Amino acid sequence: MSRRAARRLPVLLPVLLALLLAACTAPPPDRQQGRQQDPKQGRDGDGGRERPAGGHWQPRPGLAWQWQLSGRLDRSVDVPVYDVDGFTTGAADVAALHRDGRRVICYLSTGAWEDFRPDAGDFPRAVVGRPNGWEGERWLDIRRIRVLEPLMARRLDMCRAKGFDAVEPDNMDGYRNRTGFPLTAADQLRYNRLVARLAHERGLAVGLKNDLDQIPQLVGDFDFAVNEQCAEYAECERLTPFVRAGKAVFHAEYELPVARFCAQSRRLGLSSLLKEYELGPWRRTC
């Protein structure tokens, strides 16, 4: 789910959504029936199954994408990249998306414990910290590498077994939050690089989620970036190291109308969407 949005109390979300929907009076083109054609889908082969010599997919800047973490999977959005929940999306769904010519990203939370996941009982209580702002979720003590590495490795094994092309590891900036642990920037760098290594060892591309402060140190370790609300917080320029390196930046806003961020997104080479907080099928594009 949305992580930047955790800065706001969840009880305010219905009010914020009402304001957003009021601002968007015209029905989005993506709600039309049938296959939804994205005018900037960038169909250049990146949605296929080929892999470069390095062994994993490398998404290029400007690729259109769909981000859906809740609700029944809607495969009708005609874009080269889908980012979906790794636990609730089955191998058959991944295979179907591949038949449609999509690349598929496996969403996982690697920096927070979730009580609703089937492996929640495998995490020792000692590594589970303060709530992160979402019901049933708590920060992890990322300093405990020996404990967390095998747990994350099994999650990434799941992504590989289901046929995913890449992984979106979430909650990768715990050191900047009140986690209940004295996490440092060095702890975060070590842990994020561990997750990237585990993904690459399994032939999966891996994206850096938010964690803007550490982009200069981590752009070489990650294959793309996923960002929430950089336009709202005037931070999008900080993502340009990925674009300069020929790596995609998949970006979503929740509270700004597309007119407020699309011009900048095009200038910077970002792949931008307007989404609702629950990250269902609905989307608007630049």
Secondary structure, 3 states (H helix, E strand, C coil): CCCHHHHCCHHHHHHHHHHHHHHCCCCCHHHCCCCEECCCCCCCCCCCCCCCCCCCCCCCCCCCEEEECCCCCCCCEECCEEEEECCCCCHHHHHHHHHCCCEEEEEEECCEEECCCCCHHHCCHHHEEEECCCCCEEEECCCCHHHHHHHHHHHHHHHHHHCCCEEEEECCCHHHCCCCCCCCHHHHHHHHHHHHHHHHHCCCEEEEECCHHHHHHHCCCCCEEEEECCCCCCCHHHHHHHHHCCCCEEEEECCCCHHHCHHHHHHHCCEEEECCCCCCCCCEEC
